[in-house]
Amino acid sequence: MSDEIGWLVERSSNGTAVWLKNTNQNTLTWTIESADALRFVRKVDAEVFISMLNIGNSVATEHIWSDI
C-alpha cells in the first residue's frame, strides 16, 4: 500500500471545491474529481503557477491519495 501526496490548485464553485485540470487538448478546465487534477510536488510550485496564470480566488491545497 502506498500513498501519493500532491498540491492542487483549488477554488470554490457554488460552494463546491473544484480543482484545476489539464485536458487532452492542453487547455485548463475545472474538475470536481481531485484524482483528475493537475498535481504539483511542492506547494510553492502550485502557488507560482496560480500567480503566473493570474488564477484569482484559487489556493494551493495538499491532497493525499491512498492506494487501498
C-alpha positions as a Python dict, from the first residue, in 0.01 Angstrom:
ca = {
    (1, 'M'): (0, 0, 0),
    (2, 'S'): (138, 343, -91),
    (3, 'D'): (17, 699, -68),
    (4, 'E'): (66, 975, -321),
    (5, 'I'): (87, 1332, -198),
    (6, 'G'): (49, 1638, -416),
    (7, 'W'): (-53, 2001, -424),
    (8, 'L'): (-356, 2105, -629),
    (9, 'V'): (-495, 2438, -745),
    (10, 'E'): (-834, 2467, -575),
    (11, 'R'): (-1121, 2713, -575),
    (12, 'S'): (-1487, 2710, -480),
    (13, 'S'): (-1759, 2691, -743),
    (14, 'N'): (-2106, 2746, -599),
    (15, 'G'): (-1988, 2614, -262),
    (16, 'T'): (-1821, 2304, -409),
    (17, 'A'): (-1445, 2254, -423),
    (18, 'V'): (-1309, 2221, -776),
    (19, 'W'): (-952, 2163, -893),
    (20, 'L'): (-760, 2270, -1200),
    (21, 'K'): (-719, 2003, -1465),
    (22, 'N'): (-521, 1981, -1790),
    (23, 'T'): (-727, 1839, -2076),
    (24, 'N'): (-609, 1624, -2368),
    (25, 'Q'): (-610, 1940, -2579),
    (26, 'N'): (-360, 2107, -2340),
    (27, 'T'): (-617, 2351, -2208),
    (28, 'L'): (-708, 2410, -1847),
    (29, 'T'): (-1051, 2343, -1700),
    (30, 'W'): (-1200, 2274, -1357),
    (31, 'T'): (-1299, 1931, -1225),
    (32, 'I'): (-1482, 1802, -918),
    (33, 'E'): (-1255, 1493, -917),
    (34, 'S'): (-933, 1561, -726),
    (35, 'A'): (-778, 1246, -876),
    (36, 'D'): (-801, 1409, -1223),
    (37, 'A'): (-643, 1738, -1116),
    (38, 'L'): (-309, 1881, -1217),
    (39, 'R'): (-61, 1787, -941),
    (40, 'F'): (243, 1968, -811),
    (41, 'V'): (514, 1817, -591),
    (42, 'R'): (568, 2135, -389),
    (43, 'K'): (326, 2394, -256),
    (44, 'V'): (546, 2675, -388),
    (45, 'D'): (517, 2535, -743),
    (46, 'A'): (137, 2540, -726),
    (47, 'E'): (143, 2894, -586),
    (48, 'V'): (378, 3017, -860),
    (49, 'F'): (151, 2855, -1122),
    (50, 'I'): (-152, 3033, -972),
    (51, 'S'): (36, 3362, -977),
    (52, 'M'): (179, 3324, -1329),
    (53, 'L'): (-161, 3244, -1478),
    (54, 'N'): (-337, 3502, -1258),
    (55, 'I'): (-593, 3246, -1142),
    (56, 'G'): (-799, 3452, -899),
    (57, 'N'): (-973, 3309, -592),
    (58, 'S'): (-755, 2998, -602),
    (59, 'V'): (-528, 2842, -341),
    (60, 'A'): (-278, 2558, -329),
    (61, 'T'): (-415, 2267, -125),
    (62, 'E'): (-240, 1947, -21),
    (63, 'H'): (-403, 1614, -106),
    (64, 'I'): (-324, 1253, -27),
    (65, 'W'): (-442, 964, -244),
    (66, 'S'): (-427, 624, -78),
    (67, 'D'): (-380, 305, -273),
    (68, 'I'): (-625, 94, -72),
}
